[in-house]
């Protein structure tokens, strides 16, 4: 048995076992990084709060440019 640092193991007798282990290790590493980066932090919530406040003021004052500005700073894609 060959195992990578991420606790993935494949039988050494199978064809291309080294390639399979390397690709599985890369997939696990990418998934782990995405989970870490995908969890919301204080910056995400501050952007939502600020964007919501700005959009609310734009709706109250009936100003489409302010509402569009609030959409630009929203964290959906990332601020421009």
C-alpha positions in Angstrom: 0.0 0.0 0.0 1.2 3.5 -0.8 -0.3 6.4 1.1 0.1 10.1 0.7 0.2 12.7 3.5 -3.6 13.1 3.2 -4.4 9.5 4.2 -5.3 8.3 0.7 -4.1 4.8 -0.2 -4.2 2.7 -3.4 -2.9 -0.8 -4.0 0.6 -0.7 -5.6 -0.3 -3.5 -8.0 -3.0 -1.5 -9.8 -2.0 0.1 -13.1 -0.8 3.8 -12.8 -1.1 3.7 -9.0 1.4 6.5 -8.6 -0.5 8.8 -10.9 -3.8 8.0 -9.2 -2.3 8.7 -5.7 -0.8 12.0 -6.9 -4.0 13.2 -8.5 -6.1 12.2 -5.4 -3.6 14.0 -3.2 -3.9 17.1 -5.3 -7.7 16.9 -5.3 -7.7 16.6 -1.5 -5.3 19.5 -1.1 -7.5 21.7 -3.4 -10.6 20.7 -1.5 -9.0 21.5 1.8 -7.9 24.9 0.6 -11.3 25.7 -0.9 -13.0 24.9 2.4 -10.6 27.1 4.3 -11.1 30.0 1.9 -14.8 29.5 1.4 -15.8 30.1 5.0 -17.1 33.6 5.7 -15.0 35.9 7.9 -15.5 39.3 9.4 -14.6 41.0 6.1 -17.4 39.3 4.3 -20.0 40.3 6.9 -18.7 43.9 7.0 -19.0 44.1 3.2 -22.6 42.8 3.4 -23.5 45.3 6.2 -22.0 48.3 4.3 -23.4 47.3 1.0 -26.9 46.8 2.5 -26.8 50.1 4.3 -25.7 51.9 1.1 -28.4 50.2 -1.0 -31.0 51.1 1.7 -30.0 54.7 1.6 -30.1 54.6 -2.2 -33.6 53.2 -2.2 -34.8 55.7 0.4 -33.3 58.6 -1.6 -34.4 57.1 -4.9 -31.0 57.2 -6.5 -30.2 54.4 -8.9 -26.5 55.2 -9.0 -26.1 54.6 -5.3 -27.9 51.3 -5.6 -25.6 50.2 -8.4 -22.6 51.3 -6.2 -23.9 49.1 -3.4 -24.0 46.2 -5.8 -20.4 46.9 -6.8 -19.1 46.7 -3.3 -21.2 43.7 -2.4 -19.1 40.5 -1.7 -21.0 38.3 -4.1 -18.2 38.2 -6.7 -15.7 40.5 -4.9 -15.5 44.3 -4.6 -14.1 46.1 -7.6 
